[in-house]
Amino acid sequence: MKAIVNFLATAWIASGALLLGAPSLHAEPLVYVPLGSESKIAIIDAAKDQIIGIIDGLQAVHGLSGTPDGRFLIAGSYSERSVDITPVKPKSVSEDEHAAHHKAPSVQKEESDIALVSTVSVVQISDGEVVRTIDVPGAVHHVSVSPNGRYTAVTRPNEGGISIIDLTNFEIVGNISTGELPNYSVFSPDNKQLFVSNAGDGTISVINGESWVVEMIIPVGTSPEHIVLSKDGKILYVNNVDDGTVSVVDTILMRETKTMKMGSVLHGIDLSEDGSALFVAALGDDKITKVDLASESLQSVKLSPSPYHLATIAGTDKIYVSSSDEAKIWIVSQKSLELVGQIMIGGKGHQMVVMPGS
């Protein structure tokens, strides 16, 4: 199967398939934005803040991550189907391989009563080709990839767990129960640990990156969802959606050491490229807040309606912020929080992926 890649002179004006130009042609990053129920991924040139292409045909794509070598996107679907229904075979995969990856035993592993599955798609960035599809139990919300590119983790909130997929052979190596409503995950820089937020029980699960066993549970705030880890892996920042706080978790001590009040109904969170500032979207207050981590001073700017996912764009002064209510992305200065523009994207933007430029 090939996800149709349309390249556009301006947003949403062309149809038909064109090949994706080499990422090395872009001095600044490309940003990939999954559009949920639109079943598309928008490709944005961060140098021009323009959509330059669409990857089509990925059903209900919410979760998205990229491999460190820039070769693949890992796309999770929030659409469930019966385990007995086999998805369309990718063009580059043999019939036997396809059958092996989608028969019930390969999906279920330890779980023998799985009735519904969703598909994780491995998309080759160079041409938009879906080179592998892997079924996992239940719908996928968010996706992460280990720094060494070996594994991908997908959260499955309806099933109370995550799946780990080995990207060297596209096999599931574990379906792990973490807690109620697992939402987001992030690997440690040394690949030895995986942190998973459990929105339903106010905890972070710490998973061993070799045995895939839950080693520890860390209590945080109410309904922890999006998380981000410092570059050195020592501090985990956790958005507690329902109590409007960010938990600061020391990953050496393995406990929450500080709580910062941010606003109401939090969602997106990210760090500046140098790690000196934290950016938080408060959907309920129509604002994003910048936290200077040295002084703990706060600076906010209004964005309406409903700032949702956000991502800092490496090598630029930009933050991209999607809206939960409108089909657009705001462009905000990291330094000043000034609103400098917006991009109409044709759907609700979910887990954005920034892939480095040349």
N, C-alpha and C positions, 0 to 999 in steps of 0.2 A: 504494500500500500504506500502511496505517496501523498503526503500532505501537500495540498496545492499551494505553491508560493507565488503570490502576485506581487510584482514590484511596480510601484506607483510613482508618477511624477509629483502628484499631490495626493492627499489622503482619499482613499475609497473611490477612485474614479475608473479603475481598470479591472478587467477580468481576464481569465486565461492564465496559463502557467508560464512563468519565466524563471530562469535559474538565479539563485542568490549569488550576488557578487562576493568576492573574497573579503572577509572581514578586515584584512590587512590594508584595504583601500581607505579605511576610515581612521583618521588620526585620533578621533575621540571615540568613546565607546558606542556600541549598539545596545539598545535597551529593548528587551523582549517583554511584552505585556500580554498575559493571558486574559481573554475577554469572557470567561465563564460561559454563560448560556449561548453566547454568539458562536461558540466552538471555533474560535480563531485566536491566533497570537499576532498582535501588532508588532512590527519591527520599527524602532525609532532610531534615527541617526541623532545622537546627542550633540553633535557639532552644530547641526542645523535645527534641532528640535522639530523634526518633521518625520512623519511616517514614510518609510521608503519601501515597505512591503508587508504582506500578510501571509502567514502560514495558516492554511485553512484545513478543515477536516478533522480536527481533534475535538471530540465530543466533550462538552462541558468542562473545558480545561480551566482549573482553578490554581492548582499547585504547579510550580515551575522552578527548575534549578538548572544550572549549567555545569559541565565538567571543566576542571581547571585548565585542560589543554585547549579549550575553545572548540572542541569537535562536536559536542552533543548538547542538546537540551533534553532534560528528563521531565516529561509532562504527565501530570496526574489528572484523572478524570473524576468528577463528582457524580457522574452518571453510573448507576448500578444496573446490572442485567443478571439474568439467571446464569448460574454456573454451567448450565447445559448448552448455552448459546455461545458459539465460537465467533470471535470477531474476524473481520476481513484480514487475510494474510498479507503481511508486508511483501513487496515484490522481491526483495533480496533474500528472503527466507524460504527454505525448502518446505514442502508439505509435511515431511516427517518432523522437522524442527518446530514448525508451527503447532502441530498436534501435540508435541511433547510439552511445549510451554503453556498450553491452554487446557490440557486435560485436568480433570478435577483433582487428582492426587498432587500435582505439582503446585496447585494453588493452596490446597488445604494444609499440607505439612502436618502439624500436630492437631489441626482442627478438622474434625470429621463431619461437622454439621453445617458447613458453609453453604448457604443457598444463593447468595448474591455476591457478585464480584464487580470490580471495575478494572479498567485497563490503564496500565502505565506505558507510555510510548517513549521510545528513544528516538529522537529526531536528529538527523545529521544536519548540522548547521549549514554546511557548504551548499547543499541543494534542496533542503527541506524534506529529504527522504526519511520516512519512518522505517528504521532498520530493524527494530525489534518491538514487539508488544508483549507485556507480561501481565497476567491477571493476578490481582490481589483481593483478599476478602473485603467486601464493602467498598464504599466510596472513599476516594483520596481527597484530602483537603490541601495539605502543604507538602512540599518536597525539599529535601536537602541532599547535597553530595559531599562526601568526605574530601578533605583537602588533597589527599593523594589520588583522588579520582576512582578509587576502587569500589566504593559502595554508594548506594543511594538509599535514603530513608524516606518513607512516605507515611504520613499520619492518616489513621483511619478512625475518625471520631465515632462513627456509628458502631464500631466493633470494639472500642476501648483499647486499641493497640496500634502498633506500627508494623510495617513490613520492611525488611532489609533485603536489598537486591544486590548481588555481586555483578558489577558491570563488566567483568572479564568474561563471564559466561551467561549473563542475564538470567541467573537462577535465584530464586528466593532462598536466602540462607536462614531466615527466621521470621516468624510472625509472633511478635512479642506483646504481651499484655502490659500496659503501662499505668493506666488509671482511667478515670471517667472523662470522656471527650478529649482525647489527645489532640492538640491543635497544631503546634509548631515544633520543629526540631533543628538543632545545630550541632555539628561535630566540633570537637576540640581541635586546635591547630596540629596536634601530634597524632590525630586520628584515634586516640586511645579511649575516648569517651564520646557519648552522644547524650545531649540534653534534650528532654522532651517536656513541653508544657502540657499539663492536664487541666483543661478549663473547668471540668465538672467537679473536681475535688481540691482545687487550690494547691497543686503540688507541681514540682519538677522531678521527673524521673531521670536518674543518672544511670546510663547503660554502658557496660563494658564493651569497647569496640572490637574485641576479639572473640569473647565467649557469647556476646549478645545477651547477657544476663543483667537484669536490673539490680544494681549494686546498692543504690541508696535512693531515698525519697526525701526531697527538701520541701517543707511547707513554705508557701509564699502568700500572696494576697488572694482576693476573690476573683475567680475566673481568669487565670493567667492564659494569655493567648500568644501574641507575637513575642519573640525573644531575639536578642542579638548578643553576640559574644565579643569581648575585646580581642584585639589582634593577638595579644599574648596569651589569651585563653584564661586569664585569671579572674575576670569579672563578667558575670552574666546579668544582663538587664532584661527584666521581665515586665511586660505590660499586663497589669491586672485590670481587666476591662471594666468589671462591675463596680469596683471601689475607686477607680480613677487614680490608681497609684502605679508607680514603677518600683519593683523590688530590685535591690542591688544584692546580688548573690556572689559571695566569695567562693570560687571553685576550688581553692586550696582547703579552706575550712569547711566547705560544703554546707554553708548556711547563709541565710539572709542577714546582711549586716546593716542595711539601711532601707528606708521606705521614703519615696519622694511623691508628694501629691501633685498631680498633673492636671486633672479636670474630670470630665464625665464621659463615660463610654469611650475608652481608649481603643486604638486599633494599631496602626502602623508604627514601627520603631526602627531606627537605624542610627549608626554612629558616623561622625565625620571621618574623612579619609585618614586624618592624623590621630583620631581617637580622642580628641580634646573636647568634643561636644556630642551630645545626644539629642536626637530629634524624635518627637513623639506627636502622633496625630490624636487629637481629642475630638472624635466624631460628634459626640453629644454637645460640645461647646463650639463647633465650627471654628476650630483653631488648631494650629500646630505650635509646639513649644520647643525652644532650644534651651538645653541645659549646659551651661559651662561647667564641666566636671571638676575643674580645679577650684573655682569659687562657689560652685553650686548656685550661681545666679541664673534666673529664668528670664527668657524673652519670648514673647508670643506674638503671633500674627493671625488675624481672622481669615479663614478660608471658608466660603459657603457656596454650596451646601455639602456638609458631611465629608470632611477629609478622611480618607480610608487607608489604603496601602501607601507607604512611602519608601523611597530608596534614594540614598545619596549616590551621585554619579562621580566615580573616581576620575581624577584628573581635571575636574571642572569645579566651579563654585555652585553647582546646581543640586537641588533636591527635586525629584519628581514625586508628586502627590496625586493619587487618583481620588475621584469623588465616588461615594457610595450611591449617590442619587442622580448624577449626570455623567454622560459619556465623555469624560475629559480628564486630562492630567494638567495640574498646575505646575509651573516651573518657578521655583523659589530659590533665592540666593541663600547659600549656607551661611555666609558671613553676616548679612544684614537682615535676613528673612524677608527681604523685599520681593513682592510678586513681580516677576519679570516676563511672564507670558503664560500661554496655555496651549494645549494640543488637543484637538477633538479626535477621539479614538474609536468611536462607533460602538461602544459597549462599556460595561463596568470593568475597570482594571483591577486585577487581583495580584498575585505574587510576582512582582517585577524582578527580572534578572538583568544585571548589568554585565556585559561581556567586554573585556578590555580591547581597546583599539591598538593601533600599531605604535 
